[in-house]
Amino acid sequence: MLFDVLSVEPRPGYILDLKFSNGEYRRFDMNPLLRMKPWNRIAAPAVFQRVRVVYGTLVWPGEIDIAPETLYDDSVPLNDSRTDE
């Protein structure tokens, strides 16, 4: 099942807090991907922070993106109150 990303909040340490179209909040760690192309181009904190949601997935400058199914499958749940940070 595919869920769109509705919102993203970049965190320190290349972490992304995501809200999906099924109502779930999840946390995704970008660190493992930042050693690979094309994501190595967003490994500077200032560039990483410029992430935005476009058509249900995440996009950075230079049209670098990541599939929503990867974001969902490789993330961990957060509770809805966002108090577990």
Secondary structure as GFF3:
##gff-version 3
##sequence-region A 1 85
A	DSSP	beta_strand	5	11	.	.	.	ID=ss1
A	DSSP	beta_strand	15	20	.	.	.	ID=ss2
A	DSSP	beta_strand	25	29	.	.	.	ID=ss3
A	DSSP	three_ten_helix	31	35	.	.	.	ID=ss4
A	DSSP	three_ten_helix	39	42	.	.	.	ID=ss5
A	DSSP	alpha_helix	45	48	.	.	.	ID=ss6
A	DSSP	beta_strand	52	54	.	.	.	ID=ss7
A	DSSP	beta_strand	57	60	.	.	.	ID=ss8
A	DSSP	beta_strand	64	66	.	.	.	ID=ss9
A	DSSP	alpha_helix	68	73	.	.	.	ID=ss10
A	DSSP	beta_strand	76	78	.	.	.	ID=ss11
###
